[in-house]
Amino acid sequence: MLNEFLEKHYKESMSEEQGIKLAVRCLLEVVEHGAKNIDIGILSKGKKLRKMSEEKVTELAELIQKQEKDGDDDGARSWGA
């Protein structure tokens, strides 16, 4: 299920922000109780692992859910990683 979701929505030209948003969208499909059960770690080439704050994960999850409700789930709006 998650592989299919990622294959359908992943684009090689995605920015880091878009990739994080896609990962959260994917996790929201399977995680109960939304963002409070999601931890996001971001690993970039040449950089240390950074953990996204709980507030940022919640903010992003709420934005994704609003966009999906509004029919705008293409990831066009920024959320400020």
C-alpha positions in Angstrom: 0.0 0.0 0.0 2.7 2.5 1.0 4.9 1.5 -1.9 2.1 2.1 -4.4 1.4 5.5 -2.8 5.0 6.5 -3.1 5.4 5.2 -6.6 2.3 7.2 -7.7 3.3 10.5 -6.1 7.1 10.5 -6.0 8.9 12.7 -8.5 12.7 12.7 -8.9 12.7 16.5 -9.2 11.1 17.0 -5.7 12.7 19.4 -3.3 13.6 18.3 0.2 10.4 20.0 1.5 8.2 18.2 -1.1 9.8 14.9 -0.2 9.2 15.4 3.5 5.6 16.4 2.8 5.1 13.2 0.7 6.5 11.1 3.5 4.1 12.6 6.0 1.2 12.2 3.5 2.2 8.5 3.2 2.4 8.0 6.9 -0.9 9.7 7.5 -2.5 7.0 5.4 -1.6 4.3 7.9 -0.9 5.9 11.3 -3.7 6.1 13.8 -4.4 9.4 15.5 -2.5 11.5 13.0 0.6 13.5 13.6 1.0 12.8 17.3 2.2 9.3 16.4 4.7 10.4 13.7 8.4 11.2 14.2 10.3 12.6 11.2 14.1 12.4 10.9 15.7 14.2 8.0 19.0 12.9 6.7 20.7 15.0 3.9 24.0 14.2 2.2 26.9 15.7 4.1 24.7 16.8 7.1 23.8 15.4 10.4 20.4 13.8 11.1 17.9 16.3 12.3 14.6 15.6 13.9 11.6 17.6 12.9 9.8 19.1 15.9 6.5 17.8 17.0 5.0 21.2 16.3 6.3 21.2 12.7 5.0 17.6 12.1 1.6 18.6 13.4 1.5 21.8 11.4 2.5 19.9 8.2 -0.1 17.1 8.9 -2.8 19.8 9.4 -1.8 21.5 6.1 -1.9 18.2 4.2 -5.3 17.3 5.6 -6.7 20.7 4.7 -5.2 20.5 1.2 -6.7 17.1 0.7 -10.1 18.3 1.9 -9.9 21.3 -0.5 -8.8 19.0 -3.3 -5.3 20.5 -3.5 -3.1 17.6 -2.7 -0.4 18.2 -5.3 1.9 19.7 -2.7 2.1 23.1 -4.3 1.7 25.1 -1.1 4.8 25.6 1.1 4.9 24.9 4.8 8.4 26.0 5.6 10.6 23.0 6.5 
